[in-house]
Amino acid sequence: MQLPARIGKYELLEFLGGGMSHVYRSRDTVIGRIVAVKILTEAGCADPDAKARFLAEARMAGNISHDNVLSIYDFGEDEQHRPFMVMEFLRGETLRQAIQSGHTGDMKSKLAIALGVARALQYIHTQKIIHRDIKPENVHVSTAGVVKLMDFGIAKSEGLAMTRAGYVLGTPYYMAPEQVMGHQVTEQVDVYAFGVLLFELTTGAKPITGDTVERIFYSILHDPLNLEPMHQAGVPQALCDLVQICTAKNPLERPHGFGPVCAELERVAAGLDAATVVLERPAPPAPARPAWLMPVVIVAALAVLVGLIFALRPSAPSSAEQKPPASPITITTPTGEMVLVPAGVFRSGEHREPVSLPAFYIDKTEVSNRAYAAFSEALNRPLPKDFPPDKPDLAVVNISIVDAKAFATWADKRLPTAREWEKAARGTDGRLFPWGNEKDVTRANVGNEHGGIRPVTDYPGGASPYGALNMVGNVWEFVEELTSPSQQTLEFFHNIHHYDPSPDELWYTIRGLSYAEDLSDRATWDAGKIPASWREQRIGFRCAKDAP
């Protein structure tokens, strides 16, 4: 359609995309409001199933009013008798895009997203509507963090018989066993799909994989859900338990609707807030109230414990997050020392936006050849390519993120998230470099392409506020952050490395520069992108661990 165009009082300004339906950014010329106009194409009008879905979405969503559900303002037909609907115009991205780009934030932010979806589903169930297509593509997260549930176009009567490309091939991962079997559909199918979505939200990956729909359906019907990726990602046990019960194969064993689900998510979120308060400001607990007796006892015990720890340390500034301690608290593990990064807010990203994280430990140094050799020997795994046995103190390289995760699991640790890595590198004040804002190349192993990797304990003058070494320079470091490659990145791997990743391969980010790059003002907050199977001599890693 040539733009600008007009349908009734709506001026179509920009084509946003679509398949059987086309969506346009538009303006309501009467009241001046920016809206989204969704028009069924001629091919869609000629397809009875597509037209039925479109009309069903307009009828269902048009009667729903909830903060976490996409609003439908108007409905009609254009001059060619193509039905259209006028919707709330959303700024932001789908949850799928947010997961792939690592924009879902810390665990508290992920919980807020999950709670928004759960509240929307709880509401539509009271309206006798079963969504039946819960997946990240049908959840929108605005730039302000507001969650909106979208796409009510799959009517209950359509069932599993609809095999149009883009429907069955796009949604089988989230289907409940009773949907796969063609049995009666109830609200419990949304509970099941929500459990799968919660798994993906907290880990970045689907719990079920398969090359064919048949293989995926077999796993849904017969294979128990593997929660190990959630444990490796540091997801609270209560959320792991919630995913497990939501995805029970018997619908009667799942939570009955979303009332219990919302209550549990709120309880976990409150627990994270309580833990953050205790770690940031140890103090005597408030007087116990009978209704909250057990939580108060737990918080009081934690407060006393943290208070004793701080009492035995030298006097420190009133806020450890405003001025990190001169001698960071460390713990010793078989694979090296770890330094404490206290809970609280730090300034993240290019624009130094405030982000809150719970306390965690991070390796003081990158994983060395010595530590990795011990891991390889213990598990009888091959050493990396070109491994130098005579240089045990250098950072280990030529390993993939899969290898790094295997090491972390063996060491009873995990990889740091992107936000954790950034806070450990730059502290709380949004500094450009671990040592401050001065661009000092003598404090890091950078711009040294021919010099190569240095021992992991080198450059103590470039330590971060918490005592972590070589957060910038020496080797790039893997972080637990899924991403997606740009066309430019794919062309780079094709032209420079003669490597064409599989379309299904996961991509992760790397942080911190290597010895071969020049020092940049983006060093502590920008990231590179690599496929999960990629190995090279400039990429290593360090591990993290939850703080008690």
Order of alpha helices (4+ residues) and beta strands (2+ residues): beta-beta-beta-beta-alpha-alpha-beta-beta-beta-alpha-alpha-beta-beta-alpha-alpha-alpha-alpha-alpha-alpha-alpha-beta-beta-beta-beta-beta-alpha-alpha-alpha-beta-alpha-beta-beta-beta-beta
